[in-house]
Amino acid sequence: MTHQQALLEDTCTFPWYTISLHKRCAAHIDKLEADVNDLAEVVAVLQAENQQADDIIQSLLRLIPNNAEALEIIKDTFHSTEGN
C-alpha cells in the first residue's frame, strides 16, 4: 500500500498510527524533494553542455563555405559508412 492510499484509508482510530503515518509521509516527501533538487542540478549541467555543443556546431557551420561543392562534401561526410 502506498503512503497516499494509507492516508486516504486512515480512519484515525489509532492516533499513534496516524502520527507515525504522517511522519513516514513527511520523510517520503522530503526524499522526493531532495531527488527533484538533485535532478534539477543534473538538468542544468546537461543544458550547459548542450548549449556548449550547439555553440561549437554553429561556429563550425559558419566556417563552411556556402556553395554546392561544400554541400556535397558535407553530405558525403555524414552519410559515409567509413569507420562503422
C-alpha positions, -999 to 999 in steps of 0.1 A, spaced: 0 0 0 13 34 -9 16 63 16 -12 81 -3 -35 51 -1 -27 47 36 -35 83 43 -68 81 24 -78 49 43 -67 62 77 -98 65 100 -79 80 129 -89 52 152 -54 48 165 -37 83 169 -2 67 172 -7 51 138 -18 83 123 11 102 137 35 75 125 19 75 91 22 113 88 59 111 98 66 85 72 48 105 45 67 136 55 100 117 53 90 104 19 81 138 6 114 152 19 132 125 0 113 132 -32 120 169 -29 157 161 -25 157 139 -55 140 167 -75 166 191 -64 194 167 -74 178 161 -108 174 199 -113 212 202 -109 218 174 -134 194 190 -159 213 224 -155 246 207 -162 232 188 -193 217 220 -206 250 238 -203 268 210 -221 241 210 -248 245 248 -252 283 244 -255 279 217 -281 254 238 -301 278 268 -300 306 247 -314 284 233 -341 272 268 -350 308 280 -352 318 251 -374 288 258 -397 299 294 -401 333 282 -413 319 260 -441 316 278 -475 280 282 -487 283 265 -521 273 233 -539 307 217 -535 307 222 -497 272 208 -496 283 176 -514 313 172 -491 290 175 -460 266 150 -475 294 126 -482 308 130 -447 276 125 -428 263 97 -450 296 78 -451 298 43 -436 335 46 -433 347 35 -398 315 17 -389 
